[in-house]
Amino acid sequence: MAQNQVISESNLINTWNKIQKPVLTVLAIVVIVIAGWFGYKKFIQEPKEESANTALSNVQLAFQQAMFTPSIDTAALKFVLNGNGPSKGALYIIRNYGGTNAANLAQYYAGETYLRLGDYNNAVKYLSDFSTNQKQIQMMAYGSLGDAYSELKKNEQAIDNYKKAASLFEDDEVNASEFLFRAALLSEVSGKTKDAVALYKELKEKFPNSVEGSQADKYLNRLEVQANEN
């Protein structure tokens, strides 16, 4: 038995001698990759995020000023996009801080700003590139995409985005009902009567206490009259 044990140990040693180099090489690569990832995150990504967030703070202030004023503040809108001197705009942040949360949010600010300026193609471009797990903000992005596509007469894309907006965050009854109403109305205008009826009924059922939901019967009756006349 002792002889068998010696042979077994000898086989293990021989096996290890054969595989130790590739095993140690793989382990070294793993260590280097992990160290590189942490180094990248600590010394490149985190400072990049911090710098991008600093640049974005001025954009956010200008965006709020531009979006929450009754009239179109062209100067504030242009500042959101292009900045002014040392203060960088959303487009600069998108170009220079790709991969950061700030650059992603800058896509939203840029898209909303272009929509307000009437540049619907650029509105679609930047809003389409934006994505967030914050449902209320994503809902507004989908709704604005719907508006931009509607202005471009791309009704199918507009309706699709309005429906996405309406279903994403139904807790916001005011905006969700508005977007569902826009989807229904645009379906009606596009001659998709069955779709419009279904959407008006959904509006009535889901948001009966909203302004749009309380008026859904009016639109349903109108479609029923039109259907009978045809």
C-alpha positions in Angstrom: 0.0 0.0 0.0 2.9 2.3 0.8 4.3 1.7 -2.6 1.0 2.6 -4.2 0.8 5.8 -2.2 4.3 6.7 -3.4 3.3 6.1 -7.0 0.2 8.1 -6.6 2.1 11.0 -5.1 4.6 10.8 -7.9 1.9 10.9 -10.5 0.4 14.0 -8.9 3.8 15.7 -8.9 4.3 14.8 -12.5 0.8 16.0 -13.5 1.3 19.3 -11.6 4.7 19.8 -13.3 3.0 19.4 -16.7 0.1 21.8 -16.0 1.5 24.3 -13.5 2.8 26.7 -16.2 -0.6 27.1 -18.1 -2.5 27.1 -14.7 -0.2 29.9 -13.3 -0.5 31.7 -16.6 -4.3 31.7 -16.5 -4.2 32.8 -12.9 -1.9 35.6 -13.7 -4.1 36.8 -16.5 -7.2 36.7 -14.2 -5.3 38.8 -11.6 -4.2 41.3 -14.3 -7.7 41.6 -15.7 -9.2 42.2 -12.3 -6.5 44.6 -11.3 -6.9 46.4 -14.6 -10.7 46.6 -14.2 -10.4 48.1 -10.7 -7.7 50.5 -11.9 -9.8 51.6 -14.9 -12.8 52.2 -12.6 -10.8 54.0 -9.9 -8.5 56.1 -12.0 -10.3 56.6 -15.3 -14.1 55.9 -15.1 -14.8 57.6 -11.7 -12.9 60.8 -12.5 -14.6 60.8 -15.9 -18.0 60.5 -14.2 -17.2 63.3 -11.8 -16.0 65.6 -14.5 -19.0 64.8 -16.6 -21.4 65.4 -13.7 -19.8 68.8 -13.0 -20.2 69.8 -16.7 -23.8 68.5 -16.7 -24.9 70.6 -13.7 -24.9 73.9 -15.7 -26.8 72.1 -18.5 -29.5 70.9 -16.0 -30.0 74.4 -14.7 -30.4 75.8 -18.2 -32.7 72.9 -19.2 -35.0 73.6 -16.2 -35.1 77.3 -17.1 -35.9 76.5 -20.7 -38.5 73.8 -20.1 -40.5 75.5 -17.4 -41.1 78.8 -19.0 -44.3 79.5 -21.0 -42.4 81.0 -23.9 -39.5 79.4 -25.8 -36.3 80.7 -24.3 -34.0 80.3 -27.3 -30.9 81.5 -25.5 -31.4 78.9 -22.7 -32.1 76.2 -25.2 -28.9 76.9 -27.2 -27.0 76.9 -23.9 -28.3 73.5 -23.1 -27.0 72.2 -26.4 -23.8 74.1 -26.9 -22.9 75.7 -23.5 -21.1 79.0 -23.4 -17.3 79.4 -23.0 -16.0 77.3 -20.1 -19.5 75.9 -19.5 -20.0 72.9 -21.7 -23.3 71.9 -23.3 -25.1 68.6 -23.7 -23.5 67.9 -27.1 -20.0 68.3 -25.7 -20.8 66.0 -22.9 -22.2 63.4 -25.2 -19.1 63.6 -27.5 -16.5 63.6 -24.7 -17.9 61.6 -21.9 -19.4 58.6 -23.7 -20.3 55.7 -21.4 -21.0 57.9 -18.4 -24.4 58.4 -16.8 -24.0 62.1 -17.4 -23.6 61.5 -21.1 -26.7 59.3 -21.2 -28.7 62.0 -19.4 -27.3 64.6 -21.8 -28.9 62.6 -24.6 -32.3 63.2 -23.0 -31.7 66.9 -22.5 -30.5 67.3 -26.1 -33.5 65.4 -27.5 -36.0 67.4 -25.5 -34.3 70.7 -26.4 -34.3 69.9 -30.1 -38.0 69.0 -29.8 -38.6 72.4 -28.3 -36.6 74.1 -31.1 -38.6 72.2 -33.7 -35.6 70.2 -35.0 -37.5 66.9 -34.9 -34.9 64.7 -36.6 -32.3 65.5 -34.0 -35.0 65.1 -31.3 -35.5 61.5 -32.5 -31.8 60.9 -32.8 -30.9 61.8 -29.2 -34.1 60.6 -27.5 -33.7 57.2 -29.2 -30.2 56.9 -27.8 -31.4 57.7 -24.3 -32.3 54.9 -21.8 -32.9 54.8 -18.1 -34.3 52.6 -15.4 -36.2 55.6 -13.9 -39.6 54.9 -15.3 -41.0 58.4 -15.1 -38.2 59.9 -17.0 -38.2 57.1 -19.6 -41.9 57.6 -20.0 -41.4 61.3 -20.8 -38.7 60.4 -23.3 -41.0 57.9 -25.1 -43.8 60.6 -25.1 -41.4 63.2 -26.6 -40.3 60.6 -29.2 -44.0 60.2 -30.0 -44.3 64.0 -30.5 -41.2 64.2 -32.7 -42.3 61.3 -34.9 -45.8 62.8 -35.1 -44.4 66.1 -36.3 -42.4 64.1 -38.9 -45.6 62.5 -40.1 -44.3 59.1 -39.0 -47.5 58.1 -37.4 -46.8 54.4 -36.7 -43.6 55.2 -34.8 -45.4 58.0 -33.0 -48.3 55.8 -31.9 -45.9 53.0 -30.8 -43.9 55.4 -28.6 -47.1 57.0 -27.1 -48.3 53.5 -26.2 -44.9 52.7 -24.6 -45.1 55.9 -22.6 -48.6 55.3 -21.4 -47.9 51.8 -20.2 -44.5 52.3 -18.6 -45.5 54.3 -15.6 -49.2 54.3 -15.1 -48.9 55.7 -11.6 -48.4 59.1 -13.2 -52.0 59.2 -14.3 -51.8 62.7 -15.7 -49.1 62.0 -18.2 -49.9 58.4 -18.9 -53.5 59.2 -19.8 -52.3 62.1 -22.0 -50.0 59.8 -24.0 -52.6 57.1 -24.3 -55.0 59.7 -25.6 -52.5 60.9 -28.2 -52.0 57.3 -29.3 -55.8 56.9 -29.7 -56.3 60.2 -31.5 -53.4 59.7 -33.9 -54.7 56.2 -34.6 -58.1 57.7 -35.4 -56.5 60.4 -37.6 -54.5 57.7 -39.4 -57.7 55.8 -40.3 -57.1 53.0 -37.8 -60.5 53.1 -36.4 -60.4 49.7 -34.6 -57.1 50.6 -33.0 -58.5 53.9 -31.9 -61.6 52.4 -30.4 -59.5 49.9 -28.4 -57.2 52.7 -27.2 -60.1 55.0 -26.2 -61.7 52.0 -24.3 -58.4 51.4 -22.6 -58.2 55.1 -21.7 -61.6 55.0 -20.2 -61.0 51.8 -18.2 -57.5 52.7 -16.9 -57.8 56.4 -16.2 -61.5 57.1 -15.6 -60.7 60.0 -13.4 -58.4 61.8 -15.8 -59.5 64.6 -18.1 -58.9 62.4 -21.1 -60.5 59.3 -19.6 -63.6 61.2 -18.7 -64.0 62.4 -22.3 -63.3 59.0 -23.9 -67.0 58.3 -24.4 -67.3 61.4 -26.6 -64.7 60.0 -29.0 -66.1 56.5 -28.9 -69.5 57.7 -29.8 -68.1 59.7 -32.6 -66.4 56.7 -34.0 -69.5 54.6 -33.6 -71.6 57.2 -35.5 -69.0 57.3 -38.3 -69.0 53.5 -38.5 -72.8 53.4 -38.8 -72.8 56.0 -41.5 -70.3 53.9 -43.4 
